[in-house]
Amino acid sequence: MTITADQRRQVRALIITGMGLNCEVETAKAFEVCGATPVRVHVQDLLRDPTPMREAHILVLIGGFSFGDHLGAGVVFANRLRSHLEDELRAFVAAGKLVLGICNGFQTLTRLGLAPALDGQYLTPQVALTHNDQGTFRDAWVTLKCNPASPCIWTRGIELIPLPIRHGEGKLVTLDADTLDALEEQNLVAMRYADQSGETAREYPDNPNGSTHAIAGICDPSGRVFGLMPHPEAYLSPYNHPHWTRQKINNVLPDHGLGRRLFQNGVDFASTKLV
């Protein structure tokens, strides 16, 4: 199916800003270069008037340190959203719309319970992101391996992808062993940390935080709600990659930063399903 520029332009991506969040410019640019229309709204304004959420096709929770990460990364932000917008969030997901959580947004997503939402239990937390095993903030590039069997629409067609991380609380843990088993059995683990050979990373630094089963990103059963710790919005240009000069010399420098592929998947899905 051919997707027109006009179809993509009609896709509205709502990017929540403010209160310690700090990746709104890069994230808005990501959706813009993929043809969509990004809309940035301060969280306080959204809590007073949820109209922008009702008009959006994609809800985006971005990176940063929301509310200073007091009580734990994403906890306060998730509580504010749940207490003011619970019905709106349920309606948004029920309408078949998309949700993306990046880094602090992923932490918020899990605290809200929008993913993994096993057995349709949206807004019931089942996993969380906790402190890195090393006890320190990690800022580095990692290799990610995507699960081709996952229903995640954001990772479609992607096998291996390098992306930067910058977090101190990125270790995914599950409520219990049954929850972990369900994540694996339903292929809701959409993305894992990988080593240089492309195999699942078991050790630091390839697994930068000690995440259970090297999990870097998960989705809900519909594949429309997706959260990940790495920052795809930080790799929109090929020159963002730390080895771009080497890639250029070897004639393997991509035309675009590879992080763009995730956003394009989301925009194209919304273009054909929601507008």
N, C-alpha and C positions, 0 to 999 in steps of 0.2 A: 504494500500500500504506500502510495506517495503522500507524504505529509507536506502541506504547503506552509510557506512562511506565515501566512495569515492565521492558519490553525495554531501554529506554535505561539504566535503573538497573543492570541486570546487566552493562553494559559497564564493564570495569575499565581505567582509564588509569594506567599506571605512570609516575610522574614521578621521574626520578633527581635527587637533590639532593646538596649538599655540595661541598667542595673548590673553592670559588670560584664555584659556580653560584648565581644569585640571583633567579630569576624563578619560583620554585616556587609562591608564594602566588597570584599572578595566573593562572598556568597551571592550577593546581588549580581555581580559581574558574571559569575558562573551561569546563572539562569539567563542573563541578558545575551551572552554569546551563544547560548543554545536556542535563542529565538523567543524565549518566554518574556513575560512582563513581571519583573520583581517589584514587590511593594513592601517597603520597610515601615514598620509600625512599632512605636515604643510600647513595652509591655503594660505600662500604667494606662496608656490610652486604650489598649485592647481590652483590659479588664473593665474599663468603664463602658466601652462600646464594642461589642464583638462583631459588628458589621463587616469589617475587613476579612474576618475568618469565614463568614458566610459566603462572601464573594470569591474567595480563593479556591484554587484547585489543588494547591500544594501548600502544606504547612511546614515551615522550616525552623527548627530549633538549632541555633548556631553555637559555635565555640566561645570560650571565654571563661569567666569565673562569676557566674550569676550569683548575685547577692553575697559575693565574697566567698562562696562555697561554705558558708557557715552551716554547721550541723552535718556537713558532708556535701560532696559535689552534687549539685543539682537538686538537693533536698528542698530548700526553701522555694526555689523557682517552681518545682513540681507542686508543692503545697499551695502556692498562690494560684497556679493555673487550675488545679483541681477544685479549690474552694470557690472560685469565681466562674469557671468555665466548664464544669464537668458535663453539663448537658450539651454544650456546644461541641465539645470534643467527641462525645459519643455520636452526635449527629454527623459530624465531619467524617468520621471513619465509616459510619453506616452508609453514607452517601457514595462510598466507593472512591473517596479522594485519597491523596497521597500524603504521607508524613515522612520527613527526613530529619534525623537527629545526628549532629556531628560533634564529637568530643563532649564538651559540656552539655550539648544538646542530646547526645546519646545517654549521658548520665541522667539527665532530666527525664528523657523518654522512659528509661527503665524505672525510675522512681515513680513516674506517673502510672506505669503499668500499661503503656500503649504497645509495648513489645516485651516479651513474645506473645502475650495474650493467648496462651494455650487454652483450649476448650472455649474460645470466645470470651475469655474473662478480661476484657479491656478495663483499664484503670484499676487492675489488681496487680501490684508488683510481684514478680516471680523471679527476677534476677536483679543484680545490682553491680555497679562498678566500684571497687574498693581500692585501697592503697597498693601501689606497685610493690612487688616483693622486695625490691631493692631499697624501698623506703625513701626514694628520691624522685624528683621530677625528671622525666626523660624527654629530651628534645633531639630527635634523630629521624633519619629516613629508614623505612622498613619495607619489606616485600610482603605483599598480600596475595593469598591464593583464594579465588572465588569458587564456590560450590556450584557446579553446573546443574545439580539436581534441586537446588533451592528454588522456591517459588518467587524469590526476590526479583522484582522488576528492575531495580536499580543496578544490579550487577550482571544483567544479561549480556552474554557475549564476551565477558571479561574472564580471562584465565589467571594471569599473573599481572600485578600492577604495583609499582613503587609509589609510596605516598609518605609524606612526613607525619610524624606524631609529635605532640607536645602536651604531656599530661603527667600528673602525679597519682591519679586515681583511675587506672585503666584496666585493672584486673577484674575480669568478669567472673562472678560467682553466682551459683544458682541457689534457690530456696532449699532444694534437697536433691538427692540422687535421682529421684523420679523425674524431676523437672529437667535435669541435664539429659537424661535418657530420652525424654520427649523431644527436646531440642534437636538431638541427633537423629532420632527416628523420623521426624517430620521434615528434616533438612532445613530447619530454620536458622542454622548456622550458615550464614551467607558468605562469610569472609573469615579467613584465619591468617595468622602470622605465619610466614614461610621462611625457610632458610635460603641460601644462595642457589641451591639446587632445585628449589621449588617444592620441597617437601615440608610438611607441617613442622613448624619450629617448636622444639621442646625446651630449648635453653636460651638464656640471656646471651647476647643482646638481640638475637633474631626474634625471640619472644620477649618484648621489652618490659613486660610487667608481671609475668608469671600467670597470665590469664588461663583459666581452665580450658583444656583442650585447644589452647592457642587461639581462642575465639576473639576476633577483632570486630565482628559485626553480626547482628542478628536481625531477623525480620519477623513479622507476624505471619499467620498461616495464609493470608491473602497475598503476601509479597509486596503489599503497597506501603506498609509501615516499616521503615528501615533505620537502624542506628548503627554507627560505626565510630570507633575511636580515632582513626587517622583522618587527615584533613584533605579531602579531594579538591576543595576550593583553593588550596595552596599550591596546586599543580595545574594551572590553567594554561600557562605558557611553557614551551619546551625549555626555556631558559631558567625556569624555577628549579630544575633538577640540578643537584650539586655536581653532576658529571656531564653537563651539557657540552662542554668543550671536547671531551673525549668522544661523546656520541657524534658530534659534528665531524671530527676527524675521521671516524669510522663509518661515516655515512649512515648512521642509524638514528639521527636526531629526528624525533617525530614532528609532524606539522603543528600539532597542538599538544599542550600538556595533557597527560593521560587521565588526570582527574576529571577532565571535562566529560569523559565517557559516561560516568555515573549520572551526571546532571542531564545529559542528552537522553539517556534512557528514560528518566523520569518525565522530562518534558514531552518526549514523543508519545509515551504512554498516555499522558493526560490529554495530548492533542487529539488522539483518536478515540479515547474513551469518555472524556468529560466535557469537551467543548463542542 
